[in-house]
Amino acid sequence: MQDNMKDRPLWSDKHKYTIDCTTNEYNLHEDILCLKEDLEEKQAKIDSLMLEYCPNEMTKAQKDNWAKHQKPVDIPIESLG
C-alpha cells in the first residue's frame, strides 16, 4: 500500500473512521455501531423535516417510528411564555 493511503477517513462527519492500511487494523464492530447511529440520526432528521414540510407524504411506518422516539417534556407551561 502507498503511504498516502495509510490513514484515510471514511464515511461519517460525526465519527472519524480510520484504517491503517499497512496493518489493516480497525475495529469493525465499533465502526458498524457508529454507522448505525449515524443512519438513525439522519433518518430522524429526515422524518422531522417531512413532518414539518410534507406530512401527507409520510408513510404510516415513518409516522409510527417518529412517534416512538418522542419523549415527554416536564417543563411548566408558565416557563415557556
N, C-alpha and C positions, 0 to 999 in steps of 0.2 A: 504494500500500500504506500501511497505517496504521503509525505509529511503534511501536506496541506489538507489532507483528509483526516488527520489524527483526531481532532476534537471538533466535530461538526454538530451544530444544534439541530434538533428535529422537532417538527410539528407544532409545538404549543407556544403561545405567548406567555402563559402563566407558569407552566412548568418547563424548565430548560433541560431537555433530554440530551445527553451526550453519549457518544460511543467512542471509546478509544479503539480505533480501527487496527492498531498494531497488536492489540491483545484480544479484541472483541469482548471486552469486559463491560457489562452493564447489567442492571437489574431489570429483567424483562417484566417480572410480576409488578414491580413498582411502576414501571412505565405504563403498563396496561391499566392499573388503577388510576393513575393520573390522567390518562386519555379518557377513561370512562367519566371521571369527574368533570373534565373539560367539556365533554359531549353533553352531559346532563345540564351544566351551566348554560351552554349555548342553546339547548332546547328550551330551557326555562325562559331565556331572553326572547326567543322566537315566539313562544306561547304568550308571553306578556305583551309583546308588540301586536300580535294577531288579535288578542283580546281587546286591546285598545283601538286598533285601526280597522280590523275586519273580522269582528266576532262571528258574523254569519258564515264565514268561510272555514271556521274551525270545526273539526270533526268532534263527535261525542268523546272519543278517546282522548283527544287533546284537551278538551274542557275538563274531563274527569281527572286527567293527570295534573293539570294546573290546580284544580280544586284540592286534590290530595296533598299538595305541597304548601297549602296556605296554613298559616298559624294564627291563632287568636292574639290580639294585641291588648295588653292590660294597661291602657292609658286613659285616665279620666277625660271625658269629653270636654270638660271645662278647660283643660290644659291645651286643647287644640285650637281654641278660638282666640 
